[in-house]
Amino acid sequence: MNQQFISSVQGSVIQNLHGTAHFGPEAREILSIIHELGGAQAASLESSLHELEDPDARKPDRLVARQKIRSFLSSVGNQLTNASITTLQRYLEQRIGL
């Protein structure tokens, strides 16, 4: 079998198991930052990202999730480029229609 095919299938299975298959590129980037820099908060931040991505979640809950992620991104901002921060903040605002 083709190794590239196996890697592709493996990646899809892992994304489905983690519930991230529907994440767009911005959400995946945030998830990557959470895994890399989230430390003890990583699980809570990942949960907030899932809540933000869930269109059926209550708007007040999505607002809290957005604020939690925004706070985290601000706290690790010196480790990210300005372009990444602007892109990610724009994404967070668009997720709840602000």
Secondary structure, DSSP 8 states (H G I E B T S, - for coil): --HHHHHHHHHHHHHHHHT-TT--HHHHHHHHHHHHH-GGGHHHHHHHHHHHH-TTS-HHHHHHHHHHHHHHHHHTGGGS-HHHHHHHHHHHHHHTT-
